[in-house]
Amino acid sequence: MTAATSSEASGEAEGARVSGAPDLGELRAALSAAPDDAVLTDPDRMAGYRWDRANDPGAGVPLAVVRASSTEDVQATLRFADRHRVPVVARGAGTGLSGGSSAVDGCIVVSTERMRRIEVDPATRTCTVEPGLLNVEVKAAVAEHGLWYPPDPSSFEICSIGGNIATNAGGLCCVKYGVTTDYVLGLTVVLADGTAVELGGPRLKDAAGLSLTKLFVGSEGTLGIVTRIVLRLLPATHAPATLVATFPTLGGATDAVVGITRSLRPSMLELMDRHTVNAVEDHTRMGLDRSAAALLVVQSDESPAVAAQELARVAEVCRDAGATEVVATDDPADGEAFVAARRMAIPAVERRGPLLLEDVGVPLPALGALVQGIADVAERNDVDIAVVAHAGDGNTHPLIVCDPTDPAHLARAQTAYGEVMELAIGLGGTITGEHGVGRLKKPWLPSYLGEDAMRLNQRVKDALDPHGILNPGAVF
C-alpha cells in the first residue's frame, strides 16, 4: 500500500473522464423506476462507500453513489458513464481486503446492496441469486432444501456473493471443495457500454463457445458488473468431526500439512501461528496454548465412522511431525468453537493495530519455506507479522501490523509487504489466492504474470472496456 499506488489510480480515473461534470439529473431520470434515494451525492452519505476493508488512504471522493435495484439500473448507469467517460467502481458489502472497491475521485460507485433476490431449484441443485445477498444468507436459503453452498470465506457472515464473484473467493473448505469459480454456472454481466449479456446457466456441462463465464469470475469489476449469478449446489454434508494439533515449531506444523494432504483430503485444514493464536486467545480466553509455534484445525465431514478413521490418520501424521498435543472431537459445538476461533483471526490481530493484509500462496511443498520466509521478513524489518492460512491448499494470509502514525514503522511495514510478495513469487507462488489484486497488489502483478501474459490481460481489458471506465486503477 503506497501513496504512489493511490495517486496513480486517481490519475487513471482522471484520464477516463471527459472535462466538465455531467448532469446527474440525466442519470436520475434514467433510474426513475428506482427508489428516490437511489442516487446519493451528499458527501456525508457517500463517505461509507469510499473504502473497502483494506482502508486505502488514497481512496477518492465519488461524484455519486448509485444504489442499484436491478440489472436495468446498472445498465442505465453504465450507459450514462460510458457516454460521459465517468469511471465506475462496483461495490458489494465493502469487505474486500485489497482495495478493489475503493472509490476514485469523480467516479460513480455502483452499489449492489439492494439486489437481494434468490430462487432455489432443488431439481437441478442450483440457485439463482443477485449479488447483494450475503454468503451466509445464500447458505441459509439453500439449507432449507437440504442443499449446501460450499465456498466459505472467513467473513462469510458479512461478505456478499457479488464480492465473492469479483475476487473468486475461497475460504476454509476450499482444500476439499474448491473456490467460488467451481460453483458458478451462469452470470448476467453488464458491460462497459451498458449491454447486458447472459452467460451459461443451470447446466452442469456446457462446452459451447469460449468459457466467458469463468472470465468474469475474479475480474474485480474491471470487465463488467455482475447482476445475476447461477450457482451450483451440493447435498448437505455430515456434521464434521474436528481435530486440533499444537506444534512447538512452524516447520513441524507445515510438515504435517504436507503429510496430511499427501494421502488424505480433509474438509478443512487451517493453520494459525503463535502471533495469531495469542491474538485470538486475548479475545476468546478459550484456553489456546500461547506457547505453541503453530496450531492446526482439521475437519472431516465424511460419515462418522469414516471421519473417525480419517482423523486418526491425521493425528498420527501430526504426532510424527512433532505435535505436542492432539485433540479430536465429534461434538459439533466444540468443533465450531475452534472454527470460530480461526475465523476471527484477522479481527483479533487487527486489535493490535492497523493491518497490511496479504494473500500469498505457494505449491504445498513450498509452504514451509514460505511461512519461515515470512518470519524472516518480519525479523529483518522489525515488524510483527501474524500468519493465518488455508494451509491445505498453500494459501496464507500474512497480517502485517503497522503504525501509520510512525512514518519509519510504516515504511518498514510497506517494505515487508513487498518482500513477502516477492518471496511468494520466488517460491513459484501467487500474489493472491482469493482476495484479488485490487489496488494494493497491482505493482507486483507484472512480475508475477510475466510480460506476455500481462499484455494478454490488458488486451482483454481493452476489448471489453475500450474507454477504461471500469474500476480504473484496480488490477491493471
Secondary structure as UniProt FT lines:
FT   HELIX           3..16
FT   HELIX           24..30
FT   TURN            31..33
FT   HELIX           36..38
FT   STRAND          39..40
FT   HELIX           43..46
FT   HELIX           47..49
FT   TURN            53..54
FT   TURN            57..58
FT   STRAND          64..67
FT   HELIX           71..84
FT   STRAND          88..91
FT   TURN            100..101
FT   TURN            105..106
FT   STRAND          108..111
FT   TURN            113..114
FT   STRAND          118..121
FT   TURN            122..125
FT   STRAND          126..129
FT   TURN            131..132
FT   HELIX           135..143
FT   TURN            144..146
FT   STRAND          147..148
FT   TURN            154..158
FT   HELIX           161..167
FT   TURN            172..173
FT   HELIX           174..177
FT   HELIX           180..183
FT   STRAND          184..190
FT   TURN            192..193
FT   STRAND          196..200
FT   HELIX           212..216
FT   TURN            217..218
FT   TURN            220..221
FT   STRAND          225..232
FT   STRAND          234..235
FT   STRAND          241..247
FT   HELIX           250..263
FT   STRAND          268..273
FT   HELIX           274..284
FT   TURN            290..291
FT   STRAND          294..300
FT   HELIX           304..320
FT   TURN            321..322
FT   STRAND          325..329
FT   HELIX           332..343
FT   HELIX           345..350
FT   TURN            351..352
FT   STRAND          355..357
FT   HELIX           364..366
FT   HELIX           367..381
FT   STRAND          384..390
FT   HELIX           391..393
FT   STRAND          395..401
FT   TURN            404..405
FT   HELIX           407..426
FT   TURN            427..428
FT   TURN            438..440
FT   HELIX           442..444
FT   HELIX           445..449
FT   HELIX           451..464
FT   TURN            466..467
FT   TURN            472..473
//
